[in-house]
Amino acid sequence: MSIYTDLTEALAFVKELTSISDRDVILSQKLKVSAGKLKADTAIEGVTVASGTIIYRSYYVSAKALQQNRRDVSIKQADGVTFSGLVGMIDSLMDEQLAIDLALDLDVPNGFMATTDLDGSMNATSGSPVMSVIAG
C-alpha cells in the first residue's frame, strides 16, 4: 500500500502510476480536493497517525487522470468488437483506493468515493440484469 500524507510525494506517485508528467497543477488540485481525513488515530505501516490527518488518495487520482486523459482516447466499439483500453488498469487503481479507504476508515469528500464500475460492467449493455419499472 502506498499511503501519502505529503502532497509532493503523492504527486510523484501519481505521475509514476500514470506516466502523466506535464499536469502537475491539475493533478495536485485533484489530490487536494479528493483527499480523505482519518476519522480516528490509526496505525499506518507501524506508525500511529493522528485523527484528522489528511491522506492523499493517489490511486483514485491516478484512475481519474487516466480515465480523463485525452491522449489515451480510443475506439471503444466497432461492429460488435469491444476494446478494453485502460479499463483494467483504471478499475485496478480504484479497487486499490477503495481497499485503502475502507481499511483506514477515511472520511472521503462527497462525490469522490472510489467506485469499481468505471468500465460500466454493471450496466445493461454488458448483459447484466437491469430492472425497469414503469408507473402510469
Secondary structure per residue as TSV (DSSP state, phi and psi in degrees):
chain	resnum	aa	ss	phi	psi
A	1	M	-	360.0	137.1
A	2	S	-	-113.4	108.1
A	3	I	-	-119.0	129.1
A	4	Y	B	-124.2	133.1
A	5	T	S	-106.4	-4.4
A	6	D	S	-110.0	124.8
A	7	L	H	-61.4	-41.3
A	8	T	H	-63.5	-42.0
A	9	E	H	-67.6	-40.1
A	10	A	H	-63.6	-43.0
A	11	L	H	-61.9	-44.3
A	12	A	H	-60.0	-39.2
A	13	F	H	-68.1	-41.2
A	14	V	H	-60.9	-44.2
A	15	K	H	-63.8	-35.6
A	16	E	H	-67.6	-43.1
A	17	L	H	-68.4	-35.4
A	18	T	H	-101.8	-18.0
A	19	S	-	62.6	20.8
A	20	I	-	-94.8	112.6
A	21	S	-	-115.3	-0.8
A	22	D	S	-115.1	20.0
A	23	R	-	-133.8	45.3
A	24	D	H	-57.0	-42.8
A	25	V	H	-64.3	-46.2
A	26	I	H	-66.4	-45.9
A	27	L	H	-64.8	-39.4
A	28	S	H	-62.5	-42.3
A	29	Q	H	-63.3	-41.9
A	30	K	H	-62.4	-40.5
A	31	L	H	-62.3	-41.1
A	32	K	H	-66.3	-48.0
A	33	V	H	-74.4	-22.7
A	34	S	H	-100.4	0.6
A	35	A	-	-61.7	145.1
A	36	G	E	-103.8	167.0
A	37	K	E	-124.1	141.3
A	38	L	E	-68.8	132.2
A	39	K	S	-78.8	-24.9
A	40	A	S	-148.0	163.6
A	41	D	-	-55.3	133.4
A	42	T	E	-138.6	137.3
A	43	A	E	-82.5	119.5
A	44	I	E	-122.8	114.8
A	45	E	T	51.1	44.6
A	46	G	T	83.6	0.8
A	47	V	E	-118.9	133.1
A	48	T	E	-80.7	123.8
A	49	V	E	-109.7	133.0
A	50	A	-	-68.5	148.3
A	51	S	T	-59.5	148.3
A	52	G	T	87.8	-9.1
A	53	T	-	-66.4	136.4
A	54	I	E	-79.0	131.0
A	55	I	E	-115.9	118.6
A	56	Y	B	-79.8	129.0
A	57	R	-	-94.5	76.2
A	58	S	H	-65.4	-33.7
A	59	Y	H	-68.7	-40.6
A	60	Y	H	-60.7	-49.7
A	61	V	H	-63.8	-38.9
A	62	S	H	-62.4	-45.0
A	63	A	H	-61.8	-46.4
A	64	K	H	-66.1	-38.6
A	65	A	H	-63.9	-42.5
A	66	L	H	-66.8	-39.0
A	67	Q	H	-64.4	-35.4
A	68	Q	H	-97.3	-2.6
A	69	N	-	-70.5	111.9
A	70	R	G	-65.7	-23.6
A	71	R	G	-70.3	-20.7
A	72	D	G	-104.0	14.5
A	73	V	-	-68.9	135.2
A	74	S	-	-146.3	175.6
A	75	I	-	-68.3	131.9
A	76	K	-	-91.0	-33.9
A	77	Q	E	-152.9	142.7
A	78	A	E	-149.9	116.3
A	79	D	T	45.2	53.1
A	80	G	T	82.9	-1.0
A	81	V	E	-101.3	130.2
A	82	T	E	-111.9	133.8
A	83	F	-	-102.5	138.6
A	84	S	-	-84.0	-28.5
A	85	G	T	55.4	-128.7
A	86	L	T	-97.7	11.1
A	87	V	H	-55.9	-45.6
A	88	G	H	-61.5	-43.7
A	89	M	H	-66.3	-43.9
A	90	I	H	-62.5	-45.6
A	91	D	H	-62.2	-39.1
A	92	S	H	-64.2	-41.5
A	93	L	H	-63.6	-41.5
A	94	M	H	-66.8	-38.4
A	95	D	H	-60.2	-43.6
A	96	E	H	-62.0	-43.6
A	97	Q	H	-65.9	-41.9
A	98	L	H	-60.6	-41.4
A	99	A	H	-62.9	-41.8
A	100	I	H	-66.0	-46.0
A	101	D	H	-56.6	-43.6
A	102	L	H	-72.5	-42.6
A	103	A	H	-63.1	-37.6
A	104	L	H	-91.4	-5.2
A	105	D	T	51.9	53.6
A	106	L	E	-75.0	143.2
A	107	D	E	-87.2	103.5
A	108	V	-	-98.9	136.7
A	109	P	-	-59.2	146.1
A	110	N	T	-54.9	137.4
A	111	G	T	88.2	-2.6
A	112	F	-	-121.1	24.2
A	113	M	-	-69.1	138.6
A	114	A	-	-70.9	133.7
A	115	T	-	-125.2	148.2
A	116	T	S	-107.4	19.9
A	117	D	-	-120.1	37.9
A	118	L	T	-65.0	-24.7
A	119	D	T	-85.4	-1.9
A	120	G	-	74.4	19.6
A	121	S	T	-67.0	-12.0
A	122	M	T	-100.6	10.3
A	123	N	S	-95.1	175.9
A	124	A	G	-65.5	-31.2
A	125	T	G	-69.7	-16.1
A	126	S	G	-88.2	-1.8
A	127	G	T	93.0	-1.8
A	128	S	-	-71.7	143.6
A	129	P	-	-65.7	136.7
A	130	V	-	-132.0	135.4
A	131	M	-	-102.6	131.1
A	132	S	-	-116.4	136.4
A	133	V	-	-122.0	126.3
A	134	I	-	-113.1	120.2
A	135	A	-	-108.6	138.5
A	136	G	-	-154.6	360.0
